[in-house]
Amino acid sequence: MAFKPFNTADETTSYLKTLVYANAGWGKTTQAKYYQEKYGKGFVLSGESGLSSIRGAGIDYLPFSSFDGAHDPDKGVFSFKGIVKMMLTKEFKDQGYKWIMVDSITELSDMVMEYATAQAEATAVKTGKKVNGFEKFSTYNQLFLASCKFIRDLPYHVVLSALSVESDNEDGAREVYPNVQGAKMRSQLMGIFDNVLAGVKVSVKGEDGKVSIKRYVITDDIRGYHAKVRDEKRRVLPIEDTASIVDVLSKIEK
């Protein structure tokens, strides 16, 4: 068998795998429109009823209402796991998608926890024992992380969105992470993506006294936010003056 290694300059490293998190209203879902403008046709797995902000963009999507519950495409009912199986088909691959988005993993995390809880309760009924909390969280951690990694490893540009959550560390300092179930999972997510970006918005009062909203993207650990970029040429600033993460990714791709 011939020795044929991959090369860091080929397409195996060209796809950008990104997690973006922000408070409601920053524009997480709107990133899908920017992705389409930059990369072309894309597909959104939507766990939220909030796609009206990109209605005019005409982006393909399927809504999921559970992790592994009812899945009946003929009736317009989809589970996350059911959609994933559909994404493995030739029919899906032939669509020519350039990027994939999950909006959001905050919802997906809750659904996976509901599934893990139901599994633990079913086991408790069969055995006549109390619900095993350790087993429940073990199932959740395994399934949620595997779901995120599956999407991450697809041969497309990938973006996963999440709400943000604030907490105080042992020293009383504020820390901001993607909002998913489990404190350890929040930090673990940081390690599995090329880029973790935090969206923030602030009110700015102009000279005329009028207040406007400015949106920024944080790309490094700063002001309690946890973020990172794999920026080989170090072009990206710690705080980027933009409402589009595609602007940040464009700097990385130059």
Helices and strands as residue ranges (DSSP letters): G 11-13, E 17-22, H 31-39, E 42-46, G 52-57, E 60-63, G 73-75, H 80-87, H 90-93, E 99-103, H 105-127, H 133-152, E 157-168, E 174-178, H 183-189, E 195-205, E 211-218, E 239-240, H 245-253
